[in-house]
């Protein structure tokens, strides 16, 4: 999809050329490009402010049929996210107008106040992420994604740009994969079918893939996972993907919550919230896509993905409030609410993964609590860990990728809220306050002695509206974040 052109961009034929413009600083040193920008400034609606946009049609001095000027504001306010949004907006413009080609002219990174690689990567991410449509279920498909997006780079940077383009495309296509799975309707991704979908892709790459079925889960005493699945006719599964380089210096385990539809069980969710509960497997989808991307880009660490997949449904066989369930760890859990099901399946999956692989680092990712959305809104994930360095590593990766994360507290005295009169612990706190913290503390009971972090993505995993490089539905949140975290550990 991404190609690098090192020739003079003005001599390249294209339907649309993108030039980036700041209010106060020139981002290019080519006289003809600057002339085009000066031409755009003659129009009152364009001054280079953030969000400004202007199309010049068949301007002299270039072979582009159109030149799009994208305003970025003042250079002091310029960020990698500004570049992602600008390139994403240009791709959207090209796709919606059924253009066949787009050329993005990379600016002088020094003028942007960035490293050349960071600026290029951001532009490439925005372009690939925006070049996506979820239209599998539509008979009419009015607009198609671009087959190729070109970047004009100087000859001295072209080699590095090609390497960046290859890696960026792999990781961002992983994001597309997650968007597909999350937006897919629940009737097409019941646990066994979702597992087959993951395996089908994984088999094309250097990954060992294993699926644990009901019998295997029973043998491993995963009664918490099985309890959640008991109300559904859909068989539970646990998918394991294992990436092993020839040698490795660390083992990283990723665990992703995979509730393919969450009705809430006996504690049925309100009708207004049920429609989007197909997205409750976003953590598992992000983990699967991260493993697939890691297998393609390669790294020096062994990375294992563990994905428990269930459907949480009410029926005569469903687990009930008041039930006491023994987990794989041997700890018993009193069920206070059947809608607190994600932490139940993660409890068994985390215990299994830590016992099986003895990881140096374990990270779980889950659409776990509405409380985290109340705390941080719909665009920021919560990070819970007693390991400050690991939490900081995740938050820093979130800053780089704009898959933002905020470190949350895990106070020991809050653990009192999980006490049960009849079991080792309860799956919900004694009141509705601090629900995201209670969920994280519950998970920590099954990770003792491990370097562990929990990422609650209940907010950013699914979007009700579009932005410059993501449409409504599954956002694909987590793939770029986890790939960056693994790289930086």
C-alpha positions as a Markdown table, in Angstrom:
| # | Residue | x | y | z |
|---|---|---|---|---|
| 1 | Unk | 0.0 | 0.0 | 0.0 |
| 2 | Unk | 2.8 | 2.5 | 0.9 |
| 3 | Unk | 5.4 | 3.4 | -1.6 |
| 4 | Unk | 8.3 | 5.8 | -1.3 |
| 5 | Unk | 9.1 | 8.2 | -4.2 |
| 6 | Unk | 12.5 | 10.0 | -4.0 |
| 7 | Unk | 12.2 | 12.0 | -7.2 |
| 8 | Unk | 10.9 | 15.6 | -7.5 |
| 9 | Unk | 7.3 | 15.4 | -6.3 |
| 10 | Unk | 6.2 | 18.2 | -8.7 |
| 11 | Unk | 7.0 | 15.9 | -11.6 |
| 12 | Unk | 4.9 | 12.9 | -10.2 |
| 13 | Unk | 1.5 | 12.4 | -11.7 |
| 14 | Unk | -1.2 | 12.0 | -9.0 |
| 15 | Unk | -4.8 | 12.7 | -8.4 |
| 16 | Unk | -4.0 | 14.5 | -5.1 |
| 17 | Unk | -0.9 | 15.9 | -3.6 |
| 18 | Unk | -0.8 | 16.8 | 0.1 |
| 19 | Unk | 1.2 | 19.8 | 1.3 |
| 20 | Unk | 1.4 | 20.6 | 5.0 |
| 21 | Unk | 1.2 | 24.2 | 6.2 |
| 22 | Unk | 2.0 | 26.0 | 9.4 |
| 23 | Unk | 0.9 | 29.5 | 10.2 |
| 24 | Unk | 4.4 | 30.7 | 11.2 |
| 25 | Unk | 7.0 | 28.5 | 9.6 |
| 26 | Unk | 7.7 | 27.1 | 6.1 |
| 27 | Unk | 7.9 | 23.3 | 6.2 |
| 28 | Unk | 9.4 | 22.9 | 2.7 |
| 29 | Unk | 12.4 | 24.6 | 1.1 |
| 30 | Unk | 11.3 | 24.1 | -2.6 |
| 31 | Unk | 10.4 | 27.4 | -4.2 |
| 32 | Unk | 7.5 | 26.0 | -6.3 |
| 33 | Unk | 5.9 | 24.3 | -3.3 |
| 34 | Unk | 6.2 | 27.5 | -1.3 |
| 35 | Unk | 4.6 | 29.3 | -4.3 |
| 36 | Unk | 1.6 | 26.9 | -4.1 |
| 37 | Unk | 1.3 | 27.5 | -0.4 |
| 38 | Unk | 1.4 | 31.3 | -1.0 |
| 39 | Unk | -1.3 | 30.9 | -3.6 |
| 40 | Unk | -3.5 | 29.1 | -1.0 |
| 41 | Unk | -2.9 | 31.9 | 1.5 |
| 42 | Unk | -4.5 | 34.3 | -0.9 |
| 43 | Unk | -7.9 | 32.8 | -0.1 |
| 44 | Unk | -9.5 | 34.2 | 3.1 |
| 45 | Unk | -10.6 | 30.7 | 4.3 |
| 46 | Unk | -7.0 | 29.4 | 4.5 |
| 47 | Unk | -4.2 | 30.7 | 6.7 |
| 48 | Unk | -2.6 | 27.5 | 7.9 |
| 49 | Unk | -4.5 | 27.3 | 11.2 |
| 50 | Unk | -5.1 | 23.9 | 12.6 |
| 51 | Unk | -8.0 | 22.3 | 10.6 |
| 52 | Unk | -7.8 | 24.7 | 7.7 |
| 53 | Unk | -8.1 | 22.9 | 4.4 |
| 54 | Unk | -8.0 | 24.1 | 0.7 |
| 55 | Unk | -7.9 | 22.3 | -2.6 |
| 56 | Unk | -6.1 | 23.9 | -5.6 |
| 57 | Unk | -7.2 | 22.4 | -8.9 |
| 58 | Unk | -4.5 | 21.7 | -11.6 |
| 59 | Unk | -2.1 | 24.3 | -10.3 |
| 60 | Unk | 0.8 | 25.3 | -12.5 |
| 61 | Unk | 4.2 | 23.9 | -11.7 |
| 62 | Unk | 3.1 | 20.4 | -10.8 |
| 63 | Unk | 1.6 | 17.3 | -12.5 |
| 64 | Unk | -0.9 | 16.8 | -9.7 |
| 65 | Unk | -4.5 | 17.2 | -10.7 |
| 66 | Unk | -5.3 | 18.6 | -7.2 |
| 67 | Unk | -3.1 | 20.0 | -4.4 |
| 68 | Unk | -4.5 | 19.8 | -0.9 |
| 69 | Unk | -3.2 | 22.3 | 1.6 |
| 70 | Unk | -3.6 | 21.1 | 5.2 |
| 71 | Unk | -3.3 | 23.6 | 8.0 |
| 72 | Unk | -1.4 | 22.5 | 11.2 |
| 73 | Unk | -1.4 | 25.7 | 13.3 |
| 74 | Unk | 1.7 | 27.1 | 14.9 |
| 75 | Unk | 4.9 | 25.0 | 14.8 |
| 76 | Unk | 5.1 | 25.2 | 18.6 |
| 77 | Unk | 1.9 | 23.3 | 18.8 |
| 78 | Unk | 2.8 | 20.7 | 16.2 |
| 79 | Unk | 2.7 | 17.1 | 17.3 |
| 80 | Unk | 2.8 | 13.6 | 15.7 |
| 81 | Unk | -0.9 | 13.5 | 16.1 |
| 82 | Unk | -1.3 | 16.6 | 14.0 |
| 83 | Unk | 0.5 | 14.8 | 11.2 |
| 84 | Unk | -1.6 | 11.7 | 11.6 |
| 85 | Unk | -4.8 | 13.7 | 11.4 |
| 86 | Unk | -3.6 | 15.6 | 8.3 |
| 87 | Unk | -2.6 | 12.6 | 6.3 |
| 88 | Unk | -5.7 | 10.7 | 7.5 |
| 89 | Unk | -7.9 | 13.6 | 6.3 |
| 90 | Unk | -6.2 | 13.6 | 2.9 |
| 91 | Unk | -6.8 | 9.8 | 2.5 |
| 92 | Unk | -10.4 | 10.3 | 3.4 |
| 93 | Unk | -10.7 | 13.1 | 0.8 |
| 94 | Unk | -9.2 | 10.9 | -1.8 |
| 95 | Unk | -11.3 | 7.8 | -1.0 |
| 96 | Unk | -14.6 | 9.7 | -0.8 |
| 97 | Unk | -13.9 | 11.3 | -4.2 |
| 98 | Unk | -12.9 | 7.9 | -5.8 |
| 99 | Unk | -9.4 | 9.1 | -6.6 |
| 100 | Unk | -6.8 | 6.6 | -7.7 |
| 101 | Unk | -3.7 | 8.1 | -6.3 |
| 102 | Unk | -2.4 | 10.2 | -3.4 |
| 103 | Unk | 1.1 | 11.7 | -2.9 |
| 104 | Unk | 2.0 | 13.0 | 0.5 |
| 105 | Unk | 5.0 | 15.3 | 0.5 |
| 106 | Unk | 7.0 | 14.8 | 3.7 |
| 107 | Unk | 8.0 | 18.1 | 5.3 |
| 108 | Unk | 11.4 | 19.1 | 6.6 |
| 109 | Unk | 11.4 | 17.3 | 10.0 |
| 110 | Unk | 13.7 | 20.0 | 11.5 |
| 111 | Unk | 11.1 | 22.7 | 10.7 |
| 112 | Unk | 8.5 | 20.5 | 12.4 |
| 113 | Unk | 10.7 | 20.3 | 15.5 |
| 114 | Unk | 10.7 | 16.5 | 15.2 |
| 115 | Unk | 13.0 | 13.6 | 14.3 |
| 116 | Unk | 12.6 | 12.7 | 10.7 |
| 117 | Unk | 11.6 | 9.1 | 11.5 |
| 118 | Unk | 8.9 | 10.2 | 14.0 |
| 119 | Unk | 7.4 | 12.6 | 11.5 |
| 120 | Unk | 7.4 | 10.1 | 8.7 |
| 121 | Unk | 5.9 | 7.3 | 10.9 |
| 122 | Unk | 3.1 | 9.6 | 12.1 |
| 123 | Unk | 2.2 | 10.5 | 8.5 |
| 124 | Unk | 2.3 | 6.9 | 7.4 |
| 125 | Unk | 0.2 | 5.7 | 10.4 |
| 126 | Unk | -2.5 | 8.3 | 9.7 |
| 127 | Unk | -2.6 | 7.4 | 6.0 |
| 128 | Unk | -2.9 | 3.6 | 6.5 |
| 129 | Unk | -5.3 | 3.8 | 9.4 |
| 130 | Unk | -7.6 | 6.1 | 7.4 |
| 131 | Unk | -7.5 | 3.9 | 4.3 |
| 132 | Unk | -10.0 | 1.5 | 5.7 |
| 133 | Unk | -13.7 | 0.8 | 5.3 |
| 134 | Unk | -15.9 | -1.7 | 7.2 |
| 135 | Unk | -18.4 | -2.5 | 4.4 |
| 136 | Unk | -18.5 | -6.4 | 4.4 |
| 137 | Unk | -22.2 | -6.4 | 5.1 |
| 138 | Unk | -23.2 | -3.8 | 2.6 |
| 139 | Unk | -24.4 | -4.7 | -0.9 |
| 140 | Unk | -23.5 | -1.3 | -2.2 |
| 141 | Unk | -19.9 | -0.3 | -1.6 |
| 142 | Unk | -19.7 | 3.3 | -3.0 |
| 143 | Unk | -16.1 | 4.0 | -2.1 |
| 144 | Unk | -13.0 | 1.8 | -2.1 |
| 145 | Unk | -9.8 | 2.1 | -0.2 |
| 146 | Unk | -6.8 | 3.4 | -2.1 |
| 147 | Unk | -4.5 | 0.7 | -3.6 |
| 148 | Unk | -1.4 | 2.8 | -3.2 |
| 149 | Unk | -0.4 | 5.8 | -1.2 |
| 150 | Unk | 2.9 | 7.4 | -2.2 |
| 151 | Unk | 5.3 | 9.5 | 0.0 |
| 152 | Unk | 7.7 | 11.9 | -1.4 |
| 153 | Unk | 11.0 | 11.7 | 0.5 |
| 154 | Unk | 14.5 | 13.1 | -0.1 |
| 155 | Unk | 17.1 | 10.7 | -1.5 |
| 156 | Unk | 19.0 | 10.8 | 1.8 |
| 157 | Unk | 16.0 | 9.6 | 3.8 |
| 158 | Unk | 14.3 | 7.3 | 1.2 |
| 159 | Unk | 16.0 | 4.1 | 2.5 |
| 160 | Unk | 14.9 | 4.7 | 6.1 |
| 161 | Unk | 11.4 | 5.7 | 4.9 |
| 162 | Unk | 11.0 | 2.4 | 3.0 |
| 163 | Unk | 11.9 | 0.5 | 6.2 |
| 164 | Unk | 9.5 | 2.5 | 8.2 |
| 165 | Unk | 6.8 | 2.1 | 5.7 |
| 166 | Unk | 7.0 | -1.7 | 5.7 |
| 167 | Unk | 6.8 | -1.9 | 9.5 |
| 168 | Unk | 4.1 | 0.8 | 9.8 |
| 169 | Unk | 1.9 | -0.9 | 7.2 |
| 170 | Unk | 2.2 | -4.3 | 9.0 |
| 171 | Unk | 1.3 | -2.9 | 12.4 |
| 172 | Unk | -1.5 | -0.7 | 11.1 |
| 173 | Unk | -3.0 | -3.5 | 9.1 |
| 174 | Unk | -3.1 | -5.3 | 12.5 |
| 175 | Unk | -5.2 | -2.4 | 13.7 |
| 176 | Unk | -7.5 | -2.9 | 10.6 |
| 177 | Unk | -7.8 | -6.6 | 11.6 |
| 178 | Unk | -9.0 | -5.7 | 15.1 |
| 179 | Unk | -11.5 | -3.2 | 13.7 |
| 180 | Unk | -12.9 | -6.0 | 11.5 |
| 181 | Unk | -13.3 | -8.4 | 14.4 |
| 182 | Unk | -14.7 | -5.8 | 16.8 |
| 183 | Unk | -17.2 | -4.4 | 14.4 |
| 184 | Unk | -18.3 | -7.8 | 13.2 |
| 185 | Unk | -21.8 | -8.7 | 14.4 |
| 186 | Unk | -21.9 | -11.2 | 17.3 |
| 187 | Unk | -23.7 | -13.9 | 15.2 |
| 188 | Unk | -20.6 | -14.2 | 13.1 |
| 189 | Unk | -18.1 | -14.4 | 15.9 |
| 190 | Unk | -19.3 | -16.8 | 18.5 |
| 191 | Unk | -16.3 | -18.2 | 20.5 |
| 192 | Unk | -15.5 | -21.2 | 18.2 |
| 193 | Unk | -15.9 | -19.2 | 15.1 |
| 194 | Unk | -13.8 | -16.3 | 16.4 |
| 195 | Unk | -11.1 | -18.8 | 17.4 |
| 196 | Unk | -11.1 | -20.3 | 13.9 |
| 197 | Unk | -10.8 | -16.8 | 12.4 |
| 198 | Unk | -7.7 | -16.0 | 14.6 |
| 199 | Unk | -6.1 | -19.4 | 13.7 |
| 200 | Unk | -6.7 | -18.9 | 10.0 |
| 201 | Unk | -4.7 | -15.7 | 10.0 |
| 202 | Unk | -2.1 | -16.9 | 12.5 |
| 203 | Unk | -1.2 | -20.0 | 10.4 |
| 204 | Unk | 0.1 | -17.8 | 7.6 |
| 205 | Unk | 2.9 | -16.6 | 9.9 |
| 206 | Unk | 5.7 | -18.1 | 12.1 |
| 207 | Unk | 3.4 | -18.6 | 15.1 |
| 208 | Unk | 2.6 | -21.8 | 17.1 |
| 209 | Unk | -1.2 | -21.9 | 17.6 |
| 210 | Unk | -3.1 | -23.9 | 20.1 |
| 211 | Unk | -6.9 | -23.9 | 20.9 |
| 212 | Unk | -8.1 | -25.3 | 24.2 |
| 213 | Unk | -11.6 | -26.6 | 24.0 |
| 214 | Unk | -14.1 | -27.4 | 26.8 |
| 215 | Unk | -12.4 | -30.6 | 27.7 |
| 216 | Unk | -9.0 | -28.9 | 28.0 |
| 217 | Unk | -10.4 | -26.1 | 30.1 |
| 218 | Unk | -11.9 | -28.6 | 32.5 |
| 219 | Unk | -8.6 | -30.5 | 32.7 |
| 220 | Unk | -6.9 | -27.2 | 33.7 |
| 221 | Unk | -9.6 | -26.5 | 36.3 |
| 222 | Unk | -10.7 | -23.3 | 34.7 |
| 223 | Unk | -14.1 | -23.3 | 36.4 |
| 224 | Unk | -14.3 | -19.5 | 36.4 |
| 225 | Unk | -14.1 | -19.3 | 32.6 |
| 226 | Unk | -16.5 | -22.2 | 32.3 |
| 227 | Unk | -19.0 | -20.6 | 34.6 |
| 228 | Unk | -19.2 | -17.5 | 32.5 |
| 229 | Unk | -19.7 | -19.6 | 29.4 |
| 230 | Unk | -22.3 | -21.9 | 31.0 |
| 231 | Unk | -25.3 | -19.8 | 29.9 |
| 232 | Unk | -24.5 | -20.0 | 26.2 |
| 233 | Unk | -24.8 | -22.7 | 23.7 |
| 234 | Unk | -21.6 | -21.4 | 22.2 |
| 235 | Unk | -18.6 | -23.5 | 23.3 |
| 236 | Unk | -15.8 | -21.6 | 25.2 |
| 237 | Unk | -12.3 | -21.7 | 23.7 |
| 238 | Unk | -8.9 | -20.4 | 24.7 |
| 239 | Unk | -6.6 | -19.5 | 21.9 |
| 240 | Unk | -2.9 | -19.4 | 22.4 |
| 241 | Unk | -0.4 | -17.9 | 19.9 |
| 242 | Unk | 3.3 | -18.3 | 20.6 |
| 243 | Unk | 6.0 | -16.3 | 18.7 |
| 244 | Unk | 9.5 | -17.8 | 19.3 |
| 245 | Unk | 12.6 | -16.2 | 17.7 |
| 246 | Unk | 15.7 | -18.3 | 17.4 |
| 247 | Unk | 16.9 | -16.8 | 20.7 |
| 248 | Unk | 15.2 | -14.5 | 23.1 |
| 249 | Unk | 16.1 | -12.5 | 26.2 |
| 250 | Unk | 12.6 | -12.0 | 27.6 |
| 251 | Unk | 9.3 | -13.7 | 27.6 |
| 252 | Unk | 6.3 | -11.4 | 27.3 |
| 253 | Unk | 2.8 | -12.8 | 27.8 |
| 254 | Unk | -0.3 | -10.8 | 26.6 |
| 255 | Unk | -3.7 | -11.8 | 27.8 |
| 256 | Unk | -6.8 | -10.5 | 26.1 |
| 257 | Unk | -10.5 | -10.6 | 27.2 |
| 258 | Unk | -12.6 | -12.2 | 24.6 |
| 259 | Unk | -16.3 | -12.0 | 25.4 |
| 260 | Unk | -17.8 | -12.2 | 22.0 |
| 261 | Unk | -21.2 | -11.0 | 23.2 |
| 262 | Unk | -21.9 | -9.7 | 26.7 |
| 263 | Unk | -25.5 | -9.7 | 27.7 |
| 264 | Unk | -24.6 | -9.3 | 31.3 |
| 265 | Unk | -25.9 | -12.8 | 32.0 |
| 266 | Unk | -28.6 | -13.1 | 34.8 |
| 267 | Unk | -27.7 | -9.5 | 35.7 |
| 268 | Unk | -28.9 | -8.5 | 32.3 |
| 269 | Unk | -27.6 | -5.2 | 30.9 |
| 270 | Unk | -30.0 | -2.3 | 30.0 |
| 271 | Unk | -31.4 | -2.6 | 26.5 |
| 272 | Unk | -29.7 | 0.6 | 25.5 |
| 273 | Unk | -26.3 | -0.9 | 26.0 |
| 274 | Unk | -26.7 | -4.3 | 24.5 |
| 275 | Unk | -26.2 | -3.3 | 20.8 |
| 276 | Unk | -22.5 | -2.5 | 21.2 |
| 277 | Unk | -21.7 | -5.5 | 23.5 |
| 278 | Unk | -20.3 | -7.2 | 20.4 |
| 279 | Unk | -17.1 | -5.2 | 21.2 |
| 280 | Unk | -16.4 | -6.9 | 24.5 |
| 281 | Unk | -13.7 | -9.1 | 22.8 |
| 282 | Unk | -11.6 | -6.1 | 21.7 |
| 283 | Unk | -8.8 | -7.1 | 24.2 |
| 284 | Unk | -8.5 | -10.6 | 22.7 |
| 285 | Unk | -8.6 | -9.1 | 19.1 |
| 286 | Unk | -5.8 | -6.6 | 20.0 |
| 287 | Unk | -3.7 | -9.4 | 21.5 |
| 288 | Unk | -4.2 | -11.7 | 18.5 |
| 289 | Unk | -3.3 | -8.9 | 16.0 |
| 290 | Unk | -0.3 | -7.9 | 18.0 |
| 291 | Unk | 1.1 | -11.4 | 17.9 |
| 292 | Unk | 0.5 | -11.6 | 14.1 |
| 293 | Unk | 2.2 | -8.2 | 13.6 |
| 294 | Unk | 5.1 | -9.3 | 15.9 |
| 295 | Unk | 5.6 | -12.4 | 13.9 |
| 296 | Unk | 5.9 | -10.4 | 10.7 |
| 297 | Unk | 8.2 | -7.6 | 12.0 |
| 298 | Unk | 10.2 | -9.9 | 14.3 |
| 299 | Unk | 11.7 | -9.0 | 17.7 |
| 300 | Unk | 14.2 | -10.5 | 20.1 |
| 301 | Unk | 11.6 | -11.4 | 22.7 |
| 302 | Unk | 9.4 | -14.4 | 22.9 |
| 303 | Unk | 5.8 | -13.2 | 22.9 |
| 304 | Unk | 2.8 | -15.3 | 23.9 |
| 305 | Unk | -0.8 | -14.3 | 23.4 |
| 306 | Unk | -3.5 | -16.0 | 25.5 |
| 307 | Unk | -7.2 | -15.3 | 24.6 |
| 308 | Unk | -10.1 | -16.8 | 26.6 |
| 309 | Unk | -13.2 | -16.6 | 24.4 |
| 310 | Unk | -16.7 | -17.0 | 25.8 |
| 311 | Unk | -20.3 | -15.7 | 25.3 |
| 312 | Unk | -22.0 | -14.4 | 28.4 |
| 313 | Unk | -25.7 | -15.2 | 28.1 |
| 314 | Unk | -28.7 | -15.8 | 30.4 |
| 315 | Unk | -30.3 | -19.2 | 30.4 |
| 316 | Unk | -31.4 | -22.0 | 32.7 |
| 317 | Unk | -27.7 | -23.1 | 32.8 |
| 318 | Unk | -26.2 | -19.7 | 33.4 |
| 319 | Unk | -24.2 | -19.0 | 36.5 |
| 320 | Unk | -26.0 | -17.0 | 39.1 |
| 321 | Unk | -25.5 | -14.2 | 41.6 |
| 322 | Unk | -24.6 | -16.0 | 44.9 |
| 323 | Unk | -22.8 | -18.9 | 43.2 |
| 324 | Unk | -19.4 | -19.8 | 44.5 |
| 325 | Unk | -16.9 | -20.8 | 41.8 |
| 326 | Unk | -13.4 | -22.2 | 42.3 |
| 327 | Unk | -10.8 | -20.7 | 39.9 |
| 328 | Unk | -7.8 | -22.5 | 38.4 |
| 329 | Unk | -5.6 | -21.1 | 41.1 |
| 330 | Unk | -7.7 | -22.8 | 43.8 |
| 331 | Unk | -9.2 | -19.6 | 45.1 |
| 332 | Unk | -12.9 | -19.5 | 45.4 |
| 333 | Unk | -15.0 | -16.5 | 44.2 |
| 334 | Unk | -18.5 | -15.5 | 45.3 |
| 335 | Unk | -20.5 | -14.1 | 42.3 |
| 336 | Unk | -21.8 | -10.7 | 43.3 |
| 337 | Unk | -22.7 | -9.8 | 39.7 |
| 338 | Unk | -22.7 | -12.0 | 36.6 |
| 339 | Unk | -21.9 | -8.9 | 34.5 |
| 340 | Unk | -18.5 | -8.8 | 36.1 |
| 341 | Unk | -17.6 | -11.7 | 33.8 |
| 342 | Unk | -14.4 | -10.4 | 32.2 |
| 343 | Unk | -12.4 | -10.6 | 35.4 |
| 344 | Unk | -13.6 | -14.2 | 35.9 |
| 345 | Unk | -12.2 | -15.4 | 32.6 |
| 346 | Unk | -9.1 | -13.4 | 32.9 |
| 347 | Unk | -8.4 | -14.8 | 36.4 |
| 348 | Unk | -8.1 | -18.3 | 34.9 |
| 349 | Unk | -6.3 | -17.2 | 31.8 |
| 350 | Unk | -3.7 | -15.1 | 33.8 |
| 351 | Unk | -3.1 | -17.9 | 36.3 |
| 352 | Unk | -2.7 | -20.4 | 33.4 |
| 353 | Unk | -0.4 | -18.2 | 31.4 |
| 354 | Unk | 1.9 | -17.3 | 34.3 |
| 355 | Unk | 2.2 | -21.0 | 35.4 |
| 356 | Unk | 2.7 | -22.3 | 31.9 |
| 357 | Unk | 5.2 | -19.7 | 30.5 |
| 358 | Unk | 6.9 | -18.1 | 33.6 |
| 359 | Unk | 6.9 | -14.7 | 31.8 |
| 360 | Unk | 9.2 | -11.8 | 32.6 |
| 361 | Unk | 6.3 | -9.5 | 31.9 |
| 362 | Unk | 2.6 | -10.1 | 31.7 |
| 363 | Unk | 0.1 | -7.6 | 30.4 |
| 364 | Unk | -3.7 | -8.1 | 30.1 |
| 365 | Unk | -5.9 | -5.9 | 27.9 |
| 366 | Unk | -9.7 | -5.8 | 28.4 |
| 367 | Unk | -12.8 | -3.8 | 27.9 |
| 368 | Unk | -13.4 | -4.4 | 31.6 |
| 369 | Unk | -15.3 | -1.7 | 33.4 |
| 370 | Unk | -17.7 | 1.1 | 32.7 |
| 371 | Unk | -16.2 | 2.8 | 35.7 |
| 372 | Unk | -13.0 | 3.4 | 33.8 |
| 373 | Unk | -15.0 | 5.3 | 31.1 |
| 374 | Unk | -16.5 | 7.4 | 33.9 |
| 375 | Unk | -13.0 | 8.2 | 35.2 |
| 376 | Unk | -11.1 | 8.7 | 31.9 |
| 377 | Unk | -13.7 | 9.2 | 29.2 |
| 378 | Unk | -14.0 | 7.4 | 25.9 |
| 379 | Unk | -10.5 | 8.1 | 24.5 |
| 380 | Unk | -8.1 | 7.1 | 27.3 |
| 381 | Unk | -7.3 | 3.7 | 28.7 |
| 382 | Unk | -6.5 | 3.1 | 32.4 |
| 383 | Unk | -3.3 | 1.3 | 33.3 |
| 384 | Unk | -3.1 | -0.5 | 36.7 |
| 385 | Unk | 0.1 | -1.9 | 38.0 |
| 386 | Unk | 2.2 | -1.9 | 41.2 |
| 387 | Unk | 5.3 | -1.9 | 38.9 |
| 388 | Unk | 5.8 | 1.8 | 38.3 |
| 389 | Unk | 8.4 | 1.3 | 35.6 |
| 390 | Unk | 6.0 | -1.0 | 33.6 |
| 391 | Unk | 3.1 | 1.4 | 34.0 |
| 392 | Unk | 5.4 | 4.3 | 32.8 |
| 393 | Unk | 6.6 | 2.2 | 29.8 |
| 394 | Unk | 2.9 | 1.7 | 28.8 |
| 395 | Unk | 2.0 | 5.3 | 29.3 |
| 396 | Unk | 5.0 | 6.5 | 27.3 |
| 397 | Unk | 4.1 | 4.1 | 24.4 |
| 398 | Unk | 0.6 | 5.6 | 24.5 |
| 399 | Unk | 2.0 | 9.1 | 24.1 |
| 400 | Unk | 4.0 | 8.0 | 21.1 |
| 401 | Unk | 1.1 | 6.2 | 19.4 |
| 402 | Unk | -1.7 | 8.5 | 20.6 |
| 403 | Unk | -3.3 | 5.4 | 22.1 |
| 404 | Unk | -3.4 | 7.2 | 25.3 |
| 405 | Unk | -3.1 | 5.5 | 28.7 |
| 406 | Unk | -3.3 | 7.0 | 32.2 |
| 407 | Unk | -1.7 | 5.3 | 35.2 |
| 408 | Unk | -4.4 | 4.6 | 37.9 |
| 409 | Unk | -3.9 | 3.7 | 41.6 |
| 410 | Unk | -4.1 | 0.3 | 43.2 |
| 411 | Unk | -4.4 | 1.1 | 47.0 |
| 412 | Unk | -4.0 | -2.0 | 49.2 |
| 413 | Unk | -6.8 | -0.9 | 51.6 |
| 414 | Unk | -9.3 | -1.0 | 48.7 |
| 415 | Unk | -8.8 | -4.8 | 48.6 |
| 416 | Unk | -11.1 | -5.0 | 51.7 |
| 417 | Unk | -14.0 | -4.3 | 49.3 |
| 418 | Unk | -13.5 | -7.6 | 47.7 |
| 419 | Unk | -13.8 | -9.7 | 50.8 |
| 420 | Unk | -16.6 | -12.3 | 51.0 |
| 421 | Unk | -18.2 | -13.9 | 54.0 |
| 422 | Unk | -18.4 | -17.2 | 52.2 |
| 423 | Unk | -15.5 | -17.4 | 49.7 |
| 424 | Unk | -11.9 | -16.2 | 49.3 |
| 425 | Unk | -13.1 | -13.1 | 47.5 |
| 426 | Unk | -16.0 | -11.6 | 45.7 |
| 427 | Unk | -16.0 | -10.6 | 42.0 |
| 428 | Unk | -17.3 | -7.1 | 42.7 |
| 429 | Unk | -16.7 | -4.5 | 45.4 |
| 430 | Unk | -19.1 | -3.8 | 48.2 |
| 431 | Unk | -20.3 | -0.6 | 46.5 |
| 432 | Unk | -20.3 | 1.0 | 43.1 |
| 433 | Unk | -17.4 | 3.4 | 43.8 |
| 434 | Unk | -13.9 | 2.7 | 42.4 |
| 435 | Unk | -15.2 | -0.1 | 40.2 |
| 436 | Unk | -12.2 | 0.0 | 37.9 |
| 437 | Unk | -9.8 | -0.3 | 40.8 |
| 438 | Unk | -11.8 | -3.1 | 42.4 |
| 439 | Unk | -11.5 | -5.0 | 39.0 |
| 440 | Unk | -7.8 | -4.5 | 38.8 |
| 441 | Unk | -7.3 | -5.6 | 42.4 |
| 442 | Unk | -9.3 | -8.7 | 41.7 |
| 443 | Unk | -7.1 | -9.6 | 38.8 |
| 444 | Unk | -3.9 | -9.0 | 40.9 |
| 445 | Unk | -5.0 | -11.9 | 43.1 |
| 446 | Unk | -4.1 | -14.2 | 40.2 |
| 447 | Unk | -0.7 | -12.6 | 39.3 |
| 448 | Unk | 1.2 | -12.8 | 42.5 |
| 449 | Unk | 4.9 | -12.4 | 42.1 |
| 450 | Unk | 4.7 | -11.4 | 38.4 |
| 451 | Unk | 5.6 | -8.2 | 36.7 |
| 452 | Unk | 2.1 | -7.4 | 35.6 |
| 453 | Unk | 0.0 | -4.6 | 34.2 |
| 454 | Unk | -3.7 | -4.4 | 33.4 |
| 455 | Unk | -5.0 | -2.1 | 30.7 |
| 456 | Unk | -8.7 | -1.3 | 30.8 |
| 457 | Unk | -9.7 | -0.2 | 27.2 |
| 458 | Unk | -13.5 | -0.1 | 27.8 |
| 459 | Unk | -13.5 | 3.5 | 26.6 |
| 460 | Unk | -11.2 | 3.7 | 23.5 |
| 461 | Unk | -12.0 | 0.2 | 22.0 |
| 462 | Unk | -15.2 | 1.4 | 20.3 |
| 463 | Unk | -16.2 | 4.7 | 18.8 |
| 464 | Unk | -19.7 | 6.0 | 18.2 |
| 465 | Unk | -18.4 | 8.6 | 15.6 |
| 466 | Unk | -15.6 | 9.1 | 13.2 |
| 467 | Unk | -12.4 | 11.1 | 13.4 |
| 468 | Unk | -9.8 | 11.9 | 10.8 |
| 469 | Unk | -8.3 | 8.4 | 10.6 |
| 470 | Unk | -10.9 | 6.1 | 12.2 |
| 471 | Unk | -14.6 | 5.5 | 11.3 |
| 472 | Unk | -17.4 | 4.5 | 13.8 |
| 473 | Unk | -17.2 | 1.1 | 15.3 |
| 474 | Unk | -14.1 | -0.8 | 16.4 |
| 475 | Unk | -11.1 | 1.5 | 16.7 |
| 476 | Unk | -8.4 | -1.2 | 16.7 |
| 477 | Unk | -7.0 | 0.4 | 19.9 |
| 478 | Unk | -4.1 | -1.5 | 21.4 |
| 479 | Unk | -2.1 | -3.0 | 18.6 |
| 480 | Unk | 0.2 | 0.0 | 18.0 |
| 481 | Unk | 0.4 | 0.4 | 21.7 |
| 482 | Unk | 1.4 | -3.2 | 22.6 |
| 483 | Unk | 3.9 | -3.4 | 19.7 |
| 484 | Unk | 5.6 | -0.3 | 21.0 |
| 485 | Unk | 5.6 | -1.6 | 24.6 |
| 486 | Unk | 7.2 | -4.9 | 23.5 |
| 487 | Unk | 9.8 | -3.0 | 21.5 |
| 488 | Unk | 10.6 | -0.7 | 24.5 |
| 489 | Unk | 10.7 | -3.3 | 27.3 |
